[in-house]
Amino acid sequence: MPSASWQALRTALDWACEQGMTIPGRLDEAELERLRAVFSNQQPWSFDLYQPLRAFSHVLPRLELPDLPACVHFGDCLTALNEALVRDAAESGTWSSCHTLSRQSFDALGYARTSAGISEVRARNVAGWQEHAGHSREFLLRSARASAPGTAAVIGAGKLYDVPLKELLTHFERVILIDVDGTALAESVEQELGKDSRVELVTREVTGCNEAFVQAANAIFDASPPEADCYRALVGLLHSWRWAGTPKLIEAEPLSAIFSTMVLSQLAVPLTRYLERRFEQSFPGSARWRSHELQVGLGQFSHRLQHQHVQALLGSGAALTLTSDVSERYPRLGSPPLPLLGAPHLLDLFPARSAANVSSAEWLWPRTQERLLSVNACHVSA
């Protein structure tokens, strides 16, 4: 049975087609009709429709028209898109989930280097990091106080630079800390807290797709195909990812609250960088990596991975808190903001009827002397 998100999207598309809705340069009438056909089960999904679907999801909630038949967020569109991909994957099926990384994949994706790099970058700009940490800790504590006591989980605990662990332990009876780099996490907790039986450390790759992705990428590159064939295989890999059912973040008793701290925008980065590095090693000097088709493929994969994380959060606790950088810019270069998520605000990533917003905040984070991040935070009840 189609989800509420699917039904809302189909209703909105029917209305938009009747109104002859277009977005100059981003969505034309033919694309709108094709989108309606996809979500009316009349034709399969095609990824050349991804950008039009995204544009539709961004514009529709901001129209605020009295006759708008359904409220649709970007999160609704991605929920429906995954359902369409599962529907179309009768032969290839969905990806299996594995939250444990082999040592080879952990090293290939550079997680230990990333952990060390975070400390190095922080040391070069302590003031900027402390400013961000103050905002983050304040919001997490405010969310904790609005949640029931019991067990809480923190995803992306990592170095604990912006996580008020001691204060969380005054509200919750038990706190589970989750990070892909278990060694760095254990060292951070030891320095911050020492031993405490109420704290559980879990080493876990929260997307569940890293191991399968690395193996699939290696199979492509290790076969040494011609550049054009390799390119087509990589586009196919990025489009093939889909999941069935409700994604799981952790096997544990029901949680009073779950916190995801500054990991959302980074979920796909190790995977897409791994593809880029191997492609450049295989085809030095090639401009094909920068093609529009592949960049859209990388973008949609990142957005859908972020969406899966949001869906998993919604299924993990009575209340959830999500913080993430949403854009970055380099003021000295005068560059415009570069979006890091599929939508401009975190709340756009949630299906419209899936959660109630309790509180939200936003702040700027001078992460380095030249790089400025815009951060969103939201606390919602599932």
N, C-alpha and C positions, 0 to 999 in steps of 0.2 A: 504494500500500500504506500503510495507517495507520502512523503513527509509534509508537515504543515508548510515548510519552506518551499517545497516544490509546488504545492497548490497555490500558495500566495504568489509565487513568481509567474505561474501560468496565468492566473487571474490578471496580474499586472500587465503581462505581455499582450493578452487579449485586449485589454483596455487601450494600451499604447498603439496597437495596430489599428484599432477602430478610430483613434484620434489622429492617426497619421504622424505620430511622434517621430522626430528625427533630432540628431545632435550633429550639427555641421562638422564634418571632418572626422567624426568618431562613430556615428551610427546612422545608417540610412534605412530606407523603408524595406529594401530587399533583405538586409541583415536582420531587421526586426522580424520579418516574416519567417526567416530561417530559424531564428531563436524560438519563435512560437511553435514551429513545426517540431523542433527538438524536444521541447518540454510538453508537447502534446503527443509524444511517442509516434510521430509520423516520419522522422528521419533521425539518423544517428548524429551524435555530437561531432563537430569538426573544430579543431583548435584555432582556425582562422576566425572563429566567432568569439574568442576569449576577450579580446580588447573591446569589441562592441558590448558584450555582456557586462564587463566591468564598468564601462561608461554608463550603461543603463542603470546599474546599481548605485552609482554615485549621484546621478542626477535625480532619480525618481524621488528619494526621500526629501529632497530639498525643494521640490515643486510646491508642496504644502497646498495642494488643490483640494477643495471640498468634495469633489466627486471621485477622488482617487480611491479605487476599490480595495487596495491591499497595501499594507506597509511592508516594504521589501528593503532589506539591508544587503550590503556586500556579502555578509555571512550567510544570508538566505540563498544568494546566487551560488556560492561555493558549495553549500549543502546540496542544492539541487544538481549542481554540476557533478559532484561525486556520485550521486545516484544515477545520473545519466551514464557516467563512465562505467559503473558497475553493471548497469543494464546492457551496455554495448559489449561488455567483456565476456560474452558467453563462452568463448573458447580459451582466452588467455587468463581469465580469472583475476583475482585480486592479489596484492602482494601479501606474503606472510609476514607476521610481525615478530621481531626478535629484538629485545631490549638489552642484550648482552653483546658487547663488541669483542671480536677477536683482537689479540695484541697487534696483529698486522694491520687491521683496519683502524684501530685506535691511533697507531703511529702514522699511517698514511693520511689520516684526516687532521693530524697535527694538534690533537687536543692538549697534549702536555705542553707544547710550544705556546699554545694560546693561553694556558693558565699562567705560565711564566711571563708571557708578554703583558698580561693584565697588570701584574705587579710592577713591571718596568715602566709602563705608560703612566701608572698612578704616581710612581716615584718622581716622574718628571713634571707632574702637574698636581701636586697634593691639594692645593687650594681649590681647584676646580672639582676634584673628586670629593673633597669634603663637603663642598656646597651641594653636590648631587646627593651624597650619602645622607645629608641632613634632611633633604626633601623626602628621599626614599624611606628612611627609617620612620619619619613622622607619619607618612601615609600608611605604611605597613602596620604601625602600632594603632593608628586610628581604626583601621580595618579589623585588626585583632579584637579591639574592645567592642566592636559592633558584632562580633561573632560569638557563638556559644563556646564555652570552655569544653575541653575534650582533647582530641588529637588533631594536630595541624601538620601539614606537609609544606615544605619550601622547595621549589624546583629552581635550580640554578643557584644554589647556596654558595658554591664555589669558594671564593676568598672571604666571604662574609663582610666585605667592605661596606655594603649598603643594606645589610640584614641585621636587625637588632635582636640577636639570638637570646641574650640574657633577658631582655624585656619580654620577649614572646613566651619564655618559660615561666614568667610570673602570671600569665593569663591561661596558657594551655597546660594540661597535665602531661602531655607528651608532644614532642616535635620530631618529625622525620625530615631529615635533610637529604636532598637528592641532587646528584651532580654526575656528569659523565666521567669526570676525572676524580675518582675516589681517593687517590693518593693526596692530591692537593686539598680536597675537602677535609680529610682527616687531619692534615697538618694545620689547616686553618682553625678547625674546632679545638684542637689541642692548645693552640696559642690563645684563642679567645676564651675558652671555658675550662679546659682540662677535661676531667672525666665527669660525666653526669648520666646516670642510668635512664633519665627521661629523654635523652637524645639518641635517636637511631640514625646511623649513616647508611645511605643506600647508593651504591654505584649503579647508574642506570642511564641508558641512552633513551631519552624519552620519546623520540619520534617512532622508534621501532623499525625504521627503514634503513638505517645507515649500513648495516652489514650487507643486506641484500643489494643495496645500491652500489656499494664498492665492488662487490663480486660481479654484478652485471656490467659495470664500467670496465673492470679489468678484462672481462671476457671479450668486450668489443676491442679494446686497444691491443690486447695480447694476440689477437688474430691477425694483426698488422694489415688491416684492409686499406685499399686506396682511400685518399682523403675524402672524396665525395661519398663513398660508402660509409666511412666512419662518421661523417657528419650526419647522414640520414639516420644511422643507428642511434646516435646521441639524441637527436630530436625525438626519435621514437621512445627512447628510454625516459626522457623527461615527461612525455605525454602518457606513458603507460602506468604511472603510479596512481593507485587508487586503493581504498580500503573498504571493507564491509563491516557492518555492525558499529558498536560504540567503541572508540579507541580507549585503551586502558593506559593510565599513567603509572599506577602502582597497585600491587596486590596488598591490600591492607583493610583493616576494619573501616567502617564508615568514618569519614573525616568531618570534623566540625568546620574546618576551613582549609583551603589550599591556596598557596601563594606561588605565582610564577614571576620571578624577578629578573628582568632584563635579559631574557633569553629568546623571546619571540622572534625578533628580527634576525637572530643569529642561527636559527635552526637549520636553514638550508646552506648557509655560507660555507661550512667545511666541504659539503658535497659539491657545490657548484665550483668552488675553487679547485677541488681535486680534478674535476673534469677539465677545467681550463688548463691546469698545469700539465696534465697528461697530453692534452691536445697540442699544446705548444711544444712539448717535447717530441711528439710524433711528427708534427708538421711545422717546423720553425719558420717564422715569417709569414705564415698564412693569415689572410685577412678574413677568412671564412668564420672564425669564431665571433667576430663582431657583426655578423649578419643580423638583420632585423628579425628574421624568423627564429634564429637561435636565441636571441636576447629575449624575445617574447616567451619562448619556451622555458628559459631559465626563470623569468619572472613569474609565470603562471605556476611553475613547480614550487617556487618559494612561497607564493601566496597560499597555495593549497596545503603545503606543509604547515604553515602558520595556522590555517583554518583547522586542520586536524588537531593541533594543540589546543585551540580554543574549545573544540568539541570535547576533547578529553577532559579539560578542566571542568566543563559543565557537568560531566558525568562523574566527577570525583568527590564533590563535597557540597554541603548545604550552602556554603558561601565561598566565593573565590575572589582573589585579588590578583590583578594582572598589571605589571608595569613593563614598559618597553620604550625604546627610542623609536620615533615614528619618522624622523627625517634628519638629515645632516646637511651642514653647509660649511663653507670655508670663507668667512667674512673677508679675510685679507685678499682673497682672489675675486671677491664680488660675485661669487657663483650663487645661483638660485638654490633653494632647498632641494635636496635629492630625497625622494620618498624611499623609505626602507620597508614599508608594509604595503599591502594591496589597497589600503584605504587611508584617508587622512587622520582618522581618529579610531582609537581602540574600540569604542562602542559600535562602530560600523561593522566590526568583524563578528559581532554576535548576531545570530538570527533574531529578528525583531521580537519574536514572542518567546524567546528561550530564557531570558533573564531580566531581572529588574535592577536598574542601576541604583545603588545605595549612595555612593559618593564617587567623585572623580577629581582629578587634579592634573595640572601640567606645569612643566618647568623647563628651563634651558640648562643644559649640562655642558660647560666648557671642558670637554674631555681631554683635549690637548691645547696647546697655545694657539693652534690654527683651526681646530675642528670643533664645531658647536653642534650639539645634538638637541633636538626637541623631544621631550619625554612626555608620554601620557601615562596616567595611572587610573585604574578604575576598580571599584569594589562592587560586586554584583551578587545578588542572591539567585541561585539557580532554580 
